[in-house]
Amino acid sequence: MLNDNLIYRFYYGWWKNIDKTIFFIILLLFSLGLFFSLASTSLIASDKLETNTYFFFFKHLAYIFLGFIILIFFSSLSEKNLFKLSIFLFFISIIFLVLVPIIGTEVNGAKRWLNLFFIPRFQPIELVKPFTIIILATILSSEKKMHIYYKYFLSFLTIIPVSFLLMVQPDIGQTLLIFLSWITLVFISGISLFVFLTFFSISLSSLVYMVFYISKFEYIKKRIFSFFNPDTGTHGAQVAKSIDGISSGGFFGKGIGEGTLKYRGSETHTDFIISVISEEFGVVIIVLILMMFLFFIYSVFKRVYLEESEKVKLVLVGSITLIAAQALIHVGVNIRLFPTTGMTLPFLSYGGSSIIGVSILSGIILNLTKRKMS
């Protein structure tokens, strides 16, 4: 009886203090992802597994259930414990990332996944990203007496091993996402615009050199060429099918279950989910989804404006930047604004790694935006 009372008081306190607007946006996005998973994976399960059961749907449902447990856990921690645990989990997740080139699973020429006994084909970078933001924010907001440029240098050293391990896989898309998050945090922390632009130019030049002159990144060069010439390469053909699906859906879509893109292309339920949704439900639904993401971003930044702690501000900005940038890249690839990157759409794409990663980010955001106890 006493334990039941403690549990009731604990969760009542959690519900009372969280930002309910942000929570309901997260809940709605996850629910939409579950619904679209049902619409986009039923034929895939039937084709690949020769079964009429909703295999992928129930798997997606299980991941979302696990994700909500993770979300509640991270959002219910005290701020102090959240930062302590995140630093510990950052180093644990780095170990997983180190193991990828050694014992990872190779798919389509890239080795990015680990086969864990509880989550097969888990992508460790989805664990690394949220905790990297907290590490970077901790360094940049440190109150120790050190020159601000020394903090920038330390933060840069932090992302070097992560970026190196990602490039070894190779995964240039996630590398760019990590780098973009770091650039954003450094920029809002007050760096000189001249220094910022100089460093950005050097980094961009280094990236172009690696892509075009180092054989390890040959696949990126092929994707860039297929982006400018869609008739070359399988990725160009996949994007062409994606655009065709969006065009054929029109404003209001063909209707649920009537789309053909989901079994004409590969990885449509992950990397091209927005095209599948557009084909069956129309561009109108895509606009509504994008508006939900924008409202989510606005709601978080509204809380950032009211926050006094520099560290909390940086974590919130970094977390929402990760989600927003990933969503932007995903949509951009689907409408041929960017070369293919293999980037999932947060909350909506199928995949356990993606759901767990965005659940951790959501838990951190809910934790740092909840009402402070007096």
N, C-alpha and C positions, 0 to 999 in steps of 0.2 A: 504493500500500500504506500509505504514511504517512497519507494523507488518510482512508483507510478506518479506520485505527486511531484517528485523532482523532475521527471521527464516532462510532465505537463508544464511546469514552471519554466523549464529550459526552453522548450519549443515555443511557448507563449512569448517568452522574452525575445526569442529570435524573430518571430513573426511580427512582434510589436515594433521592432527597431529597424528592420530592413526597409529599403526603399521599394515600396510595392509597385511603383510605376516601372522601374527597371526590372523587377522580378517578373511581372506579367508580360513584359516584352520578351524576355528570355524564354518564359514558358510558352508563349505563342509561337516563337520561332522554332523551338524544339517540336511543338505539336505539328506545325506545318511540315517540318522535316520528316516526321513520322508518317504523315498523310501522303506526302509526295513519294516517300520510300515505297509505300504500298502501291502507288500508281506506276512507279518506274521500274520496280524490280520483280514483279510477278512473272513477266514473260522471261526475264533473265533466269530466274529459278527454274522455270519450266524447261528452258532450252538447255541450260548447263547441267542441271541435276536430274533431268527427266522426271520431274515430279510436279504435281499441281498444287502442292502445299505452298504456303507463304513463308518459305525458309528465310529469305533475306529480311522480310518485314519483321518477323519475330526476333531475328538476330539484332536488327536495328532497335527494336523495342527494348531488348535486354541491355543494349549499350546505353540507351537513354535512361533507363532505370538506374544503371550503375553511375551514369553521369550525374543524375540528380542527387544520389547519395554523396558523391564527391563534392558537388556544388554546396549542399547543405553543410557538409563537414567544414569546408574552407570558409564559408560565410559565417559560421557560428564561432570560429576561433576568436580569441582576443587579438587585437592588433599586434601586440608584442609577440604572442605565440605564432601568429601567421608569418611574421618576418623571420623568426627563428627557424620554424619548420621549413620555410621556403629555401633558406640558405642550405639546410641539410639536404633537402630533396634536389636542389640544383646539382650538387656533387654526385648524388646517386644517379640522376638522369644522365649526367656526363659519362658515367661509367657505362650505362646502357649504350650511349652513342659511340663510345670507344669500341664496344663489342660488335657493332654493326659490320665494319669491314672484315672482322675476324670470323664471326659465326653467323652473319646476317644472311637473309634470303634474297637472292637476286631475281628481279622481275623486269623484263624488257630492257636488260642491259644495265640496270641500276640496282645497287645493293643498299636498300634503305630500311629494311624491316628485320625485326627479330621475331622468331617463333617462340613466344612465351607460353607456358602451360595454361595460363588463364585467358590470354588474349593472343590468338594466332595472328601472325603478320602485324605485329605492333610496330609503329613508327616512333622511335624514341624522341625525335625532334619535337613532337607534339607535347611531350613532357618538359623538354628543355626550355621552350619559348616562354611560358609564363614565369618561370623562376629566374630566367635571365633578366627579365624586366625588373624584378625585385632586386636582384644583385646590382644591376646598373643604377637603379634609383638610390640604393643604399650608398653606393660609392659617390655619386654626383651630389647627394644631399648631406654628405658627411660633415659633421661639425668640427672635425679635427682641423687644426691649423695647418693647412697645406694650400699651395697655390692652386687656383682653379684649373689651370692647364695640366697640372699633375693629376688631378681627378679625371680630366678628360683622357689622359694617357692611360691611367689605370683601368678606366672603363673600356677603352679600346683593347687593352690587353685581355680583358675578360671575354670579348667576343671573338678574339683571334682563334683560340682552340676550337670553339664551336663552329666557326666558319670553315676552318681547315678540315674538320671531321665531316662537315656537310659536303665540301667540295670533293673529298675523297670518294664519296658515295657513287656518283656525283649528284648533287641536288642544288643547282644554282638558284632555283626559285625560293627555297627556304633560306638560303644564304642571303639573298637580297632582302628578304623579309626581316631577318635578324639585323642586317645592316641598316635598313630603313628605320627600324625601331630605335636603334642606337642613335642614328643621326637626328631623329625627332627629339629624343630626350636631351641630347647635347644642345640642340638648337634652342629649346625652350628654357634651358638652364642658364642662358644668357651669354653664349659664346659670341665673340666678335664676328660680324658678318663676313669680313675679309678673310679671316682664318677659316671660317666655315666653308666659304666658296672655294678657297684654295685647296683645302683637304678633300672636298667633294670632287673637284676636278681631277685631282691626283688619283683618287679611288676609282673614279669612272674610267680613266685612262688605263689603269691597271687591270680593271675588269675586261675592257675591250681587248687588251693584249692577251690575257689568259684565254679568252674565248676563241680568238682567231689564230693564236700561235702555239698553244699547248694542246697536244693531241688528246689529253684526258678529257677535254671539253669539246671534242669534236661533235658530240651529239647536240650541243647547244647551237653550234654554228649551223648544223643541218636544220634545226628547228627555226632559226632566224631566216635562213634561205627559203625554207618552205613557207614561212610567213609572208615573205615578199613574192613568192612564186608558188601558190597553192597547188599547182599541178605536180609539184615534186614532193615526194615523201608522204608517208602515211599520216603524219600529223596535219599536213595541209589538207589532206582529204577529209580527216576527221572534223576539222574546223569548218570545211565547206559543208559537210553534212549538218553540222550544228547550226550554221546560218540558214541552211535550207529548212531545217526544222522550225526555226523561229519565224521565218517568212511564211511557211505553210500554215502556221498556227494563227497568224493574223492577230487581230485585236482581242478576240474572245476564244480562240483555240478550237481544236477539232472535237474536244470532248474527252472526258476521262476514259482512258483505255484505248483511244482511237489513234494515238500517236505511233509512228513507226521508227522514230529515231532511237528509241531505247534498245532496239535489237538490231539496228543497222550499224551502230558504232560501238567502239570499245570504251569501257569505263564511263558510260553515259550517266550512271547513277552516282558517280563521284565527281569526276572532273568536268562533266558537261550537264550537270543536273538542271542548271538554269535554262538550258535549251530544251530539255525534255519537258519542263514545267511550261515553258512558253508555247511549245507545240500543242500541248493538250489543253492548257487553260488560258492561253493568250497573253499578249504583251501587257494587258491591263493588270494581270496578277503579278507580273514581274515588277511593274511600277509600284504596286502596293507593297511588295516585299522590300524593294529598295527604300521606300518611304519609312518602313518599319526600322530598317537599319539606320537611316538618318535620324529618326526619332530616338533610337537607342543611343546613338552617338551624342545627340543633343542633350539627352537626360543625364548622361555621365558628365559631360563638360559643364553642365549647369551646377553639378555638385562639386566639380573641380574648382569652379569660381568661388564657391563658399568655403572651401577647405583652407585651413591655415598652415598645415604641415607641408613643407616642401617635398618631403619624401612621399607622402600619400599622393600629392598632386602628380608627381612624376610617375608613380606606379599606375595611377588611373589613366593618365594620358598614354603611357606606353601600352597598357592592356587594350584600351579601345583602339589605339593605332594598329595593333596587330590584327584585331578583328576587322576593322575597316579596310585596311590595306589588302588583306586576304580576300575579302569580299569583292573589292574593286578589281583585283587581278583576275579573280575567277570570272566575273562578268565580262571583263575586257577580253579575256581569251575566247569566251563563247561568242562574242560579236566581232572577233578578229581585230581588236585594237592592240593586243599584245600577242607575242609568240606563245605557244603552248608551254605551260609550266608544271602541269600536274597538280594544281592547287585546288583544294576542295572549297566549297562554300560553307562557311561556319554555320552551325546549327542545322543546316538543311541537307548537306551531302551525306550519303551513306558512308559508314566507316567508323570502327571503334576508336582508332587513334585520334581522329579528328574530333569525335564527340567528347572523349575524355579531355583532350587539350582545351577545347572551348568551355567545357564544364569547369575546369580549374580556373580559367580566366574569368568566367562568370562568377564563380565563388569568391574570387579575390575582389572583383568589382563590387559585389553585394556587401562584402565585409567592410570595405573602405568607404562605402557610401551610406552605411546604416547609421542611424541616430546614435550619437555618442551618449553613453551612460554617464550621468552626473554623479 
